[in-house]
Amino acid sequence: MATFQFEIITPERIVYSANISSLIAPGTEGYFGVLAHHAPLIACSNGGKLKIREVSNQERVFEVGSGIVEVLPARLRKQSASSEKMDRVIFFTKQAQPAQAEIK
């Protein structure tokens, strides 16, 4: 299963950081999905429920505020000798917290 690095970052801290297999994020035009090897993307988000599927197949849901999502494929990232060559996705937002409700 292909995975990618994912982080939710607020001005105060890194809320979540792990290798995951998929992401469903709230965009300004509706929800969009991200899998490994996704095309480069920068998208705005109005906030809402963000759902991730971890490598263990466990789903996690976060309530996120408005922000920016950046998808950066490994082939476009400058790599240091010690870093793992993986795609990376970052959700920059002012607020984020784990949520109980699931996206249906």
C-alpha positions in Angstrom: 0.0 0.0 0.0 1.4 3.4 -1.0 1.6 6.0 1.8 2.5 9.6 2.2 3.5 11.9 5.0 0.7 14.0 6.4 0.7 16.9 9.0 -2.0 19.2 10.4 -0.1 22.3 11.5 -1.5 25.3 13.5 0.5 28.4 14.6 0.8 26.8 18.1 1.8 23.2 17.3 1.7 20.2 15.1 -1.7 18.6 15.8 -1.1 15.4 13.8 1.9 13.9 12.0 2.0 10.4 10.5 2.3 8.4 7.3 -1.2 7.7 6.0 -2.8 6.0 3.0 -5.6 8.4 2.2 -7.1 11.8 3.1 -10.5 13.4 2.5 -10.3 17.2 3.1 -12.9 20.0 3.0 -12.2 22.4 0.2 -14.0 25.6 -0.8 -15.9 23.8 -3.5 -16.6 20.6 -1.5 -14.6 17.6 -0.3 -11.6 16.3 -2.2 -9.4 13.2 -1.7 -5.7 12.6 -1.8 -3.8 9.4 -2.3 -0.1 8.7 -2.7 1.4 10.0 -6.0 -1.2 12.7 -6.2 -0.5 15.6 -8.6 0.9 18.8 -7.0 -1.9 20.9 -5.5 -2.5 23.9 -3.3 -6.1 24.3 -2.2 -8.1 26.5 0.1 -10.4 25.1 2.7 -13.3 26.7 4.5 -12.9 24.2 7.3 -15.0 21.2 8.4 -14.4 17.5 8.9 -11.1 16.1 7.7 -10.8 12.3 7.5 -7.6 10.3 7.2 -7.0 6.6 6.9 -3.9 5.5 8.7 -1.5 2.7 7.5 -3.2 0.4 10.1 -6.5 1.0 8.3 -7.8 3.0 11.3 -9.8 6.1 10.4 -9.4 9.4 12.3 -11.5 12.5 11.9 -10.5 16.0 12.8 -12.5 19.2 13.0 -10.4 21.8 11.2 -10.7 25.6 10.7 -10.2 27.3 7.4 -6.8 27.0 5.9 -4.5 25.8 3.1 -3.7 22.3 1.9 -0.4 21.6 0.1 0.3 18.4 -1.8 3.9 18.0 -2.7 5.0 14.9 -4.5 8.3 13.4 -3.6 9.7 13.9 -7.1 9.4 17.7 -6.6 10.8 17.8 -3.1 14.4 18.6 -2.5 15.7 15.6 -0.5 18.5 15.4 2.0 20.7 12.3 2.1 19.0 11.1 5.3 15.3 11.9 4.5 12.9 9.3 3.2 11.6 10.0 -0.3 7.8 10.3 0.2 5.0 12.5 -1.0 4.0 15.1 1.6 0.7 16.7 2.4 0.3 19.6 4.9 -2.9 21.2 6.2 -2.1 24.6 7.6 -4.9 26.0 9.7 -5.5 28.2 12.8 -7.4 25.5 14.7 -7.8 21.7 14.6 -8.9 19.1 17.1 -10.0 15.4 17.0 -13.7 15.0 16.2 -16.1 12.2 17.1 -18.4 12.5 14.1 -17.6 10.6 10.9 -18.0 11.8 7.3 -20.7 9.8 5.6 
